[in-house]
Amino acid sequence: MSFSNGALFWSAVGLLVTVLLAYPLSGLLAMPYQILAHIGTLLFAVGIKIAYVARLVSLKQLGRSVH
């Protein structure tokens, strides 16, 4: 449970950072870094989804409500 919560938190932080780098701050970055920021946005979004599913599985295993 603590791993999934931590992964959810850090994925959200990473998503926020990469969105900021990819869109409002893109003028400050060279093209290769903009590409990495866009790829990072996709990867961190996937990380949020996987961490959330892991959290739901943990809650179910603990016998707690998942909704």
mmCIF file as gemmi writes it, N, C-alpha and C atoms, coordinates in Angstrom:
data_model
loop_
_atom_site.group_PDB
_atom_site.id
_atom_site.type_symbol
_atom_site.label_atom_id
_atom_site.label_alt_id
_atom_site.label_comp_id
_atom_site.label_asym_id
_atom_site.label_entity_id
_atom_site.label_seq_id
_atom_site.pdbx_PDB_ins_code
_atom_site.Cartn_x
_atom_site.Cartn_y
_atom_site.Cartn_z
_atom_site.occupancy
_atom_site.B_iso_or_equiv
_atom_site.pdbx_formal_charge
_atom_site.auth_seq_id
_atom_site.auth_asym_id
_atom_site.pdbx_PDB_model_num
ATOM 1 N N . MET Axp A 1 ? 0.829 -1.19 0 1 0 ? 1 A 1
ATOM 2 C CA . MET Axp A 1 ? 0 0 0 1 0 ? 1 A 1
ATOM 3 C C . MET Axp A 1 ? 0.874 1.255 0 1 0 ? 1 A 1
ATOM 4 N N . SER Axp A 2 ? 1.896 1.259 0.831 1 0 ? 2 A 1
ATOM 5 C CA . SER Axp A 2 ? 2.748 2.448 0.889 1 0 ? 2 A 1
ATOM 6 C C . SER Axp A 2 ? 3.526 2.637 -0.415 1 0 ? 2 A 1
ATOM 7 N N . PHE Axp A 3 ? 3.915 1.519 -1.051 1 0 ? 3 A 1
ATOM 8 C CA . PHE Axp A 3 ? 4.607 1.634 -2.338 1 0 ? 3 A 1
ATOM 9 C C . PHE Axp A 3 ? 3.698 2.245 -3.393 1 0 ? 3 A 1
ATOM 10 N N . SER Axp A 4 ? 2.463 1.775 -3.459 1 0 ? 4 A 1
ATOM 11 C CA . SER Axp A 4 ? 1.546 2.307 -4.474 1 0 ? 4 A 1
ATOM 12 C C . SER Axp A 4 ? 1.211 3.771 -4.197 1 0 ? 4 A 1
ATOM 13 N N . ASN Axp A 5 ? 1.074 4.138 -2.927 1 0 ? 5 A 1
ATOM 14 C CA . ASN Axp A 5 ? 0.829 5.546 -2.603 1 0 ? 5 A 1
ATOM 15 C C . ASN Axp A 5 ? 2.025 6.413 -3 1 0 ? 5 A 1
ATOM 16 N N . GLY Axp A 6 ? 3.228 5.928 -2.713 1 0 ? 6 A 1
ATOM 17 C CA . GLY Axp A 6 ? 4.43 6.672 -3.088 1 0 ? 6 A 1
ATOM 18 C C . GLY Axp A 6 ? 4.578 6.779 -4.594 1 0 ? 6 A 1
ATOM 19 N N . ALA Axp A 7 ? 4.307 5.689 -5.296 1 0 ? 7 A 1
ATOM 20 C CA . ALA Axp A 7 ? 4.391 5.7 -6.754 1 0 ? 7 A 1
ATOM 21 C C . ALA Axp A 7 ? 3.351 6.646 -7.347 1 0 ? 7 A 1
ATOM 22 N N . LEU Axp A 8 ? 2.169 6.676 -6.761 1 0 ? 8 A 1
ATOM 23 C CA . LEU Axp A 8 ? 1.12 7.587 -7.224 1 0 ? 8 A 1
ATOM 24 C C . LEU Axp A 8 ? 1.554 9.038 -7.022 1 0 ? 8 A 1
ATOM 25 N N . PHE Axp A 9 ? 2.11 9.332 -5.866 1 0 ? 9 A 1
ATOM 26 C CA . PHE Axp A 9 ? 2.57 10.695 -5.573 1 0 ? 9 A 1
ATOM 27 C C . PHE Axp A 9 ? 3.679 11.124 -6.525 1 0 ? 9 A 1
ATOM 28 N N . TRP Axp A 10 ? 4.716 10.283 -6.675 1 0 ? 10 A 1
ATOM 29 C CA . TRP Axp A 10 ? 5.859 10.672 -7.506 1 0 ? 10 A 1
ATOM 30 C C . TRP Axp A 10 ? 5.495 10.707 -8.985 1 0 ? 10 A 1
ATOM 31 N N . SER Axp A 11 ? 4.569 9.88 -9.404 1 0 ? 11 A 1
ATOM 32 C CA . SER Axp A 11 ? 4.106 9.939 -10.787 1 0 ? 11 A 1
ATOM 33 C C . SER Axp A 11 ? 3.349 11.242 -11.043 1 0 ? 11 A 1
ATOM 34 N N . ALA Axp A 12 ? 2.559 11.657 -10.078 1 0 ? 12 A 1
ATOM 35 C CA . ALA Axp A 12 ? 1.833 12.921 -10.215 1 0 ? 12 A 1
ATOM 36 C C . ALA Axp A 12 ? 2.801 14.108 -10.255 1 0 ? 12 A 1
ATOM 37 N N . VAL Axp A 13 ? 3.818 14.074 -9.401 1 0 ? 13 A 1
ATOM 38 C CA . VAL Axp A 13 ? 4.823 15.144 -9.406 1 0 ? 13 A 1
ATOM 39 C C . VAL Axp A 13 ? 5.563 15.158 -10.742 1 0 ? 13 A 1
ATOM 40 N N . GLY Axp A 14 ? 5.967 13.983 -11.216 1 0 ? 14 A 1
ATOM 41 C CA . GLY Axp A 14 ? 6.658 13.893 -12.5 1 0 ? 14 A 1
ATOM 42 C C . GLY Axp A 14 ? 5.795 14.379 -13.646 1 0 ? 14 A 1
ATOM 43 N N . LEU Axp A 15 ? 4.506 14.028 -13.609 1 0 ? 15 A 1
ATOM 44 C CA . LEU Axp A 15 ? 3.585 14.487 -14.651 1 0 ? 15 A 1
ATOM 45 C C . LEU Axp A 15 ? 3.475 16.008 -14.635 1 0 ? 15 A 1
ATOM 46 N N . LEU Axp A 16 ? 3.354 16.582 -13.468 1 0 ? 16 A 1
ATOM 47 C CA . LEU Axp A 16 ? 3.256 18.035 -13.355 1 0 ? 16 A 1
ATOM 48 C C . LEU Axp A 16 ? 4.51 18.714 -13.909 1 0 ? 16 A 1
ATOM 49 N N . VAL Axp A 17 ? 5.678 18.192 -13.554 1 0 ? 17 A 1
ATOM 50 C CA . VAL Axp A 17 ? 6.932 18.781 -14.027 1 0 ? 17 A 1
ATOM 51 C C . VAL Axp A 17 ? 7.052 18.663 -15.541 1 0 ? 17 A 1
ATOM 52 N N . THR Axp A 18 ? 6.762 17.492 -16.077 1 0 ? 18 A 1
ATOM 53 C CA . THR Axp A 18 ? 6.914 17.323 -17.523 1 0 ? 18 A 1
ATOM 54 C C . THR Axp A 18 ? 5.885 18.133 -18.309 1 0 ? 18 A 1
ATOM 55 N N . VAL Axp A 19 ? 4.687 18.291 -17.774 1 0 ? 19 A 1
ATOM 56 C CA . VAL Axp A 19 ? 3.693 19.137 -18.459 1 0 ? 19 A 1
ATOM 57 C C . VAL Axp A 19 ? 4.161 20.589 -18.462 1 0 ? 19 A 1
ATOM 58 N N . LEU Axp A 20 ? 4.701 21.036 -17.338 1 0 ? 20 A 1
ATOM 59 C CA . LEU Axp A 20 ? 5.218 22.41 -17.294 1 0 ? 20 A 1
ATOM 60 C C . LEU Axp A 20 ? 6.374 22.603 -18.27 1 0 ? 20 A 1
ATOM 61 N N . LEU Axp A 21 ? 7.257 21.602 -18.356 1 0 ? 21 A 1
ATOM 62 C CA . LEU Axp A 21 ? 8.382 21.711 -19.282 1 0 ? 21 A 1
ATOM 63 C C . LEU Axp A 21 ? 7.933 21.597 -20.74 1 0 ? 21 A 1
ATOM 64 N N . ALA Axp A 22 ? 6.945 20.765 -21.006 1 0 ? 22 A 1
ATOM 65 C CA . ALA Axp A 22 ? 6.529 20.521 -22.382 1 0 ? 22 A 1
ATOM 66 C C . ALA Axp A 22 ? 5.695 21.657 -22.963 1 0 ? 22 A 1
ATOM 67 N N . TYR Axp A 23 ? 4.972 22.385 -22.128 1 0 ? 23 A 1
ATOM 68 C CA . TYR Axp A 23 ? 4.067 23.391 -22.673 1 0 ? 23 A 1
ATOM 69 C C . TYR Axp A 23 ? 4.44 24.824 -22.301 1 0 ? 23 A 1
ATOM 70 N N . PRO Axp A 24 ? 4.245 25.303 -21.073 1 0 ? 24 A 1
ATOM 71 C CA . PRO Axp A 24 ? 4.519 26.728 -20.853 1 0 ? 24 A 1
ATOM 72 C C . PRO Axp A 24 ? 6.006 27.099 -20.903 1 0 ? 24 A 1
ATOM 73 N N . LEU Axp A 25 ? 6.894 26.178 -20.566 1 0 ? 25 A 1
ATOM 74 C CA . LEU Axp A 25 ? 8.32 26.494 -20.547 1 0 ? 25 A 1
ATOM 75 C C . LEU Axp A 25 ? 9.055 25.938 -21.762 1 0 ? 25 A 1
ATOM 76 N N . SER Axp A 26 ? 8.342 25.546 -22.775 1 0 ? 26 A 1
ATOM 77 C CA . SER Axp A 26 ? 8.976 24.906 -23.93 1 0 ? 26 A 1
ATOM 78 C C . SER Axp A 26 ? 9.929 25.837 -24.677 1 0 ? 26 A 1
ATOM 79 N N . GLY Axp A 27 ? 9.678 27.118 -24.625 1 0 ? 27 A 1
ATOM 80 C CA . GLY Axp A 27 ? 10.554 28.075 -25.301 1 0 ? 27 A 1
ATOM 81 C C . GLY Axp A 27 ? 11.952 28.138 -24.707 1 0 ? 27 A 1
ATOM 82 N N . LEU Axp A 28 ? 12.091 27.676 -23.483 1 0 ? 28 A 1
ATOM 83 C CA . LEU Axp A 28 ? 13.397 27.696 -22.815 1 0 ? 28 A 1
ATOM 84 C C . LEU Axp A 28 ? 14.218 26.443 -23.08 1 0 ? 28 A 1
ATOM 85 N N . LEU Axp A 29 ? 13.615 25.435 -23.695 1 0 ? 29 A 1
ATOM 86 C CA . LEU Axp A 29 ? 14.279 24.153 -23.89 1 0 ? 29 A 1
ATOM 87 C C . LEU Axp A 29 ? 14.646 23.928 -25.347 1 0 ? 29 A 1
ATOM 88 N N . ALA Axp A 30 ? 15.756 23.229 -25.545 1 0 ? 30 A 1
ATOM 89 C CA . ALA Axp A 30 ? 16.122 22.796 -26.895 1 0 ? 30 A 1
ATOM 90 C C . ALA Axp A 30 ? 15.168 21.677 -27.322 1 0 ? 30 A 1
ATOM 91 N N . MET Axp A 31 ? 15.085 21.446 -28.608 1 0 ? 31 A 1
ATOM 92 C CA . MET Axp A 31 ? 14.135 20.482 -29.157 1 0 ? 31 A 1
ATOM 93 C C . MET Axp A 31 ? 14.287 19.071 -28.549 1 0 ? 31 A 1
ATOM 94 N N . PRO Axp A 32 ? 15.503 18.537 -28.375 1 0 ? 32 A 1
ATOM 95 C CA . PRO Axp A 32 ? 15.593 17.191 -27.78 1 0 ? 32 A 1
ATOM 96 C C . PRO Axp A 32 ? 14.986 17.118 -26.372 1 0 ? 32 A 1
ATOM 97 N N . TYR Axp A 33 ? 15.126 18.181 -25.6 1 0 ? 33 A 1
ATOM 98 C CA . TYR Axp A 33 ? 14.556 18.192 -24.249 1 0 ? 33 A 1
ATOM 99 C C . TYR Axp A 33 ? 13.036 18.351 -24.286 1 0 ? 33 A 1
ATOM 100 N N . GLN Axp A 34 ? 12.532 19.068 -25.27 1 0 ? 34 A 1
ATOM 101 C CA . GLN Axp A 34 ? 11.084 19.158 -25.438 1 0 ? 34 A 1
ATOM 102 C C . GLN Axp A 34 ? 10.499 17.801 -25.793 1 0 ? 34 A 1
ATOM 103 N N . ILE Axp A 35 ? 11.201 17.065 -26.647 1 0 ? 35 A 1
ATOM 104 C CA . ILE Axp A 35 ? 10.748 15.721 -27.008 1 0 ? 35 A 1
ATOM 105 C C . ILE Axp A 35 ? 10.734 14.823 -25.775 1 0 ? 35 A 1
ATOM 106 N N . LEU Axp A 36 ? 11.797 14.899 -24.975 1 0 ? 36 A 1
ATOM 107 C CA . LEU Axp A 36 ? 11.852 14.099 -23.735 1 0 ? 36 A 1
ATOM 108 C C . LEU Axp A 36 ? 10.741 14.492 -22.767 1 0 ? 36 A 1
ATOM 109 N N . ALA Axp A 37 ? 10.424 15.771 -22.7 1 0 ? 37 A 1
ATOM 110 C CA . ALA Axp A 37 ? 9.347 16.218 -21.819 1 0 ? 37 A 1
ATOM 111 C C . ALA Axp A 37 ? 8.002 15.652 -22.269 1 0 ? 37 A 1
ATOM 112 N N . HIS Axp A 38 ? 7.763 15.609 -23.567 1 0 ? 38 A 1
ATOM 113 C CA . HIS Axp A 38 ? 6.515 15.048 -24.076 1 0 ? 38 A 1
ATOM 114 C C . HIS Axp A 38 ? 6.446 13.545 -23.827 1 0 ? 38 A 1
ATOM 115 N N . ILE Axp A 39 ? 7.548 12.857 -24.044 1 0 ? 39 A 1
ATOM 116 C CA . ILE Axp A 39 ? 7.59 11.419 -23.756 1 0 ? 39 A 1
ATOM 117 C C . ILE Axp A 39 ? 7.385 11.172 -22.269 1 0 ? 39 A 1
ATOM 118 N N . GLY Axp A 40 ? 8.018 11.999 -21.437 1 0 ? 40 A 1
ATOM 119 C CA . GLY Axp A 40 ? 7.857 11.882 -19.983 1 0 ? 40 A 1
ATOM 120 C C . GLY Axp A 40 ? 6.418 12.084 -19.549 1 0 ? 40 A 1
ATOM 121 N N . THR Axp A 41 ? 5.715 13.005 -20.224 1 0 ? 41 A 1
ATOM 122 C CA . THR Axp A 41 ? 4.305 13.225 -19.912 1 0 ? 41 A 1
ATOM 123 C C . THR Axp A 41 ? 3.505 11.939 -20.112 1 0 ? 41 A 1
ATOM 124 N N . LEU Axp A 42 ? 3.764 11.26 -21.214 1 0 ? 42 A 1
ATOM 125 C CA . LEU Axp A 42 ? 3.066 9.994 -21.474 1 0 ? 42 A 1
ATOM 126 C C . LEU Axp A 42 ? 3.423 8.929 -20.442 1 0 ? 42 A 1
ATOM 127 N N . LEU Axp A 43 ? 4.713 8.811 -20.138 1 0 ? 43 A 1
ATOM 128 C CA . LEU Axp A 43 ? 5.159 7.769 -19.211 1 0 ? 43 A 1
ATOM 129 C C . LEU Axp A 43 ? 4.653 8.005 -17.786 1 0 ? 43 A 1
ATOM 130 N N . PHE Axp A 44 ? 4.675 9.236 -17.333 1 0 ? 44 A 1
ATOM 131 C CA . PHE Axp A 44 ? 4.18 9.512 -15.984 1 0 ? 44 A 1
ATOM 132 C C . PHE Axp A 44 ? 2.667 9.34 -15.888 1 0 ? 44 A 1
ATOM 133 N N . ALA Axp A 45 ? 1.947 9.618 -16.972 1 0 ? 45 A 1
ATOM 134 C CA . ALA Axp A 45 ? 0.499 9.362 -16.968 1 0 ? 45 A 1
ATOM 135 C C . ALA Axp A 45 ? 0.222 7.869 -16.835 1 0 ? 45 A 1
ATOM 136 N N . VAL Axp A 46 ? 1.005 7.056 -17.526 1 0 ? 46 A 1
ATOM 137 C CA . VAL Axp A 46 ? 0.871 5.601 -17.401 1 0 ? 46 A 1
ATOM 138 C C . VAL Axp A 46 ? 1.232 5.17 -15.983 1 0 ? 46 A 1
ATOM 139 N N . GLY Axp A 47 ? 2.261 5.788 -15.41 1 0 ? 47 A 1
ATOM 140 C CA . GLY Axp A 47 ? 2.656 5.475 -14.036 1 0 ? 47 A 1
ATOM 141 C C . GLY Axp A 47 ? 1.539 5.742 -13.042 1 0 ? 47 A 1
ATOM 142 N N . ILE Axp A 48 ? 0.806 6.836 -13.241 1 0 ? 48 A 1
ATOM 143 C CA . ILE Axp A 48 ? -0.326 7.141 -12.361 1 0 ? 48 A 1
ATOM 144 C C . ILE Axp A 48 ? -1.378 6.044 -12.458 1 0 ? 48 A 1
ATOM 145 N N . LYS Axp A 49 ? -1.67 5.609 -13.658 1 0 ? 49 A 1
ATOM 146 C CA . LYS Axp A 49 ? -2.697 4.58 -13.848 1 0 ? 49 A 1
ATOM 147 C C . LYS Axp A 49 ? -2.286 3.254 -13.217 1 0 ? 49 A 1
ATOM 148 N N . ILE Axp A 50 ? -1.041 2.859 -13.424 1 0 ? 50 A 1
ATOM 149 C CA . ILE Axp A 50 ? -0.561 1.598 -12.848 1 0 ? 50 A 1
ATOM 150 C C . ILE Axp A 50 ? -0.525 1.678 -11.324 1 0 ? 50 A 1
ATOM 151 N N . ALA Axp A 51 ? -0.062 2.802 -10.779 1 0 ? 51 A 1
ATOM 152 C CA . ALA Axp A 51 ? -0.007 2.958 -9.325 1 0 ? 51 A 1
ATOM 153 C C . ALA Axp A 51 ? -1.41 2.95 -8.723 1 0 ? 51 A 1
ATOM 154 N N . TYR Axp A 52 ? -2.377 3.538 -9.426 1 0 ? 52 A 1
ATOM 155 C CA . TYR Axp A 52 ? -3.743 3.554 -8.921 1 0 ? 52 A 1
ATOM 156 C C . TYR Axp A 52 ? -4.335 2.145 -8.887 1 0 ? 52 A 1
ATOM 157 N N . VAL Axp A 53 ? -4.073 1.373 -9.935 1 0 ? 53 A 1
ATOM 158 C CA . VAL Axp A 53 ? -4.555 -0.013 -9.961 1 0 ? 53 A 1
ATOM 159 C C . VAL Axp A 53 ? -3.88 -0.813 -8.847 1 0 ? 53 A 1
ATOM 160 N N . ALA Axp A 54 ? -2.59 -0.594 -8.637 1 0 ? 54 A 1
ATOM 161 C CA . ALA Axp A 54 ? -1.888 -1.283 -7.541 1 0 ? 54 A 1
ATOM 162 C C . ALA Axp A 54 ? -2.48 -0.891 -6.195 1 0 ? 54 A 1
ATOM 163 N N . ARG Axp A 55 ? -2.872 0.365 -6.047 1 0 ? 55 A 1
ATOM 164 C CA . ARG Axp A 55 ? -3.503 0.821 -4.802 1 0 ? 55 A 1
ATOM 165 C C . ARG Axp A 55 ? -4.842 0.133 -4.588 1 0 ? 55 A 1
ATOM 166 N N . LEU Axp A 56 ? -5.639 0.002 -5.664 1 0 ? 56 A 1
ATOM 167 C CA . LEU Axp A 56 ? -6.922 -0.682 -5.554 1 0 ? 56 A 1
ATOM 168 C C . LEU Axp A 56 ? -6.741 -2.15 -5.17 1 0 ? 56 A 1
ATOM 169 N N . VAL Axp A 57 ? -5.742 -2.811 -5.753 1 0 ? 57 A 1
ATOM 170 C CA . VAL Axp A 57 ? -5.467 -4.208 -5.42 1 0 ? 57 A 1
ATOM 171 C C . VAL Axp A 57 ? -5.052 -4.321 -3.959 1 0 ? 57 A 1
ATOM 172 N N . SER Axp A 58 ? -4.219 -3.394 -3.491 1 0 ? 58 A 1
ATOM 173 C CA . SER Axp A 58 ? -3.793 -3.41 -2.092 1 0 ? 58 A 1
ATOM 174 C C . SER Axp A 58 ? -4.969 -3.23 -1.15 1 0 ? 58 A 1
ATOM 175 N N . LEU Axp A 59 ? -5.846 -2.294 -1.48 1 0 ? 59 A 1
ATOM 176 C CA . LEU Axp A 59 ? -7.021 -2.067 -0.636 1 0 ? 59 A 1
ATOM 177 C C . LEU Axp A 59 ? -7.91 -3.304 -0.591 1 0 ? 59 A 1
ATOM 178 N N . LYS Axp A 60 ? -8.097 -3.946 -1.738 1 0 ? 60 A 1
ATOM 179 C CA . LYS Axp A 60 ? -8.93 -5.145 -1.772 1 0 ? 60 A 1
ATOM 180 C C . LYS Axp A 60 ? -8.303 -6.267 -0.945 1 0 ? 60 A 1
ATOM 181 N N . GLN Axp A 61 ? -6.987 -6.42 -1.03 1 0 ? 61 A 1
ATOM 182 C CA . GLN Axp A 61 ? -6.29 -7.466 -0.261 1 0 ? 61 A 1
ATOM 183 C C . GLN Axp A 61 ? -6.401 -7.196 1.239 1 0 ? 61 A 1
ATOM 184 N N . LEU Axp A 62 ? -6.459 -5.929 1.613 1 0 ? 62 A 1
ATOM 185 C CA . LEU Axp A 62 ? -6.603 -5.571 3.027 1 0 ? 62 A 1
ATOM 186 C C . LEU Axp A 62 ? -8.058 -5.659 3.508 1 0 ? 62 A 1
ATOM 187 N N . GLY Axp A 63 ? -8.968 -5.923 2.584 1 0 ? 63 A 1
ATOM 188 C CA . GLY Axp A 63 ? -10.371 -6.041 2.941 1 0 ? 63 A 1
ATOM 189 C C . GLY Axp A 63 ? -11.066 -4.711 3.12 1 0 ? 63 A 1
ATOM 190 N N . ARG Axp A 64 ? -10.464 -3.649 2.601 1 0 ? 64 A 1
ATOM 191 C CA . ARG Axp A 64 ? -11.062 -2.316 2.716 1 0 ? 64 A 1
ATOM 192 C C . ARG Axp A 64 ? -11.85 -1.983 1.47 1 0 ? 64 A 1
ATOM 193 N N . SER Axp A 65 ? -12.702 -1.003 1.562 1 0 ? 65 A 1
ATOM 194 C CA . SER Axp A 65 ? -13.528 -0.574 0.439 1 0 ? 65 A 1
ATOM 195 C C . SER Axp A 65 ? -12.643 0.023 -0.669 1 0 ? 65 A 1
ATOM 196 N N . VAL Axp A 66 ? -12.94 -0.312 -1.915 1 0 ? 66 A 1
ATOM 197 C CA . VAL Axp A 66 ? -12.149 0.172 -3.028 1 0 ? 66 A 1
ATOM 198 C C . VAL Axp A 66 ? -12.819 1.303 -3.786 1 0 ? 66 A 1
ATOM 199 N N . HIS Axp A 67 ? -13.953 1.765 -3.332 1 0 ? 67 A 1
ATOM 200 C CA . HIS Axp A 67 ? -14.627 2.874 -4.011 1 0 ? 67 A 1
ATOM 201 C C . HIS Axp A 67 ? -14.712 4.102 -3.155 1 0 ? 67 A 1
